[in-house]
Amino acid sequence: MSARTPGAPEPRERRGDLRLGCDVASADDVAASIATFGDRYLDRVFTWVERAESHDDPARLAARFAGKEAVLKVLRPRPTDAVGLHDVAVVHDDRGAPTVELSGGAARLAVEQGLGHVVISLSHERGVAVAIAACRVQRPRRSIFLGVTLPLWITRTTSPR
């Protein structure tokens, strides 16, 4: 990790730079929230797929919650960005490994920032869950016409006449 001088501009990311996010969550805290708020808590924080795959087990849900938080650290939303917890889903792929599905505000941020596929690793033991998320910067491009960042495949197929 490198130190940055206060007030200095943010360093510019380059293609291939790696972004990492890490978070921990307590299974006891998740269990307490379920006991207090029930389905209201579960439905607000987790997608129906996340709930079904975890069987509403507090340890597994804590790992998914840590995963959501780790992904948000990779996305680096500003306070004005609207990213809901349902916009980041931590689900199983066809082999049973955890994978990330982005939608809504989270997907928009990933496209705007030129981020590649987000990968994730989850673990939980003795009531503590940990998650690490990572992705590579694929180099955001700015469109002269729209003034917004577009994914590479759009900017490559769009040319001014």
Secondary structure, DSSP 4 states (H G I P E B T S, - for coil): -----TTPPPPPP-TT-EEEEEEEEEHHHHHHHHHHHTHHHHHHHS-HHHHHHHTT-HHHHHHHHHHHHHHHHHH---TT----GGGEEEEE-TTS-EEEEE-HHHHHHHHHTTB---EEEEEEETTEEEEEEEEEB---EE-TTT-SEE-HHHHHH----
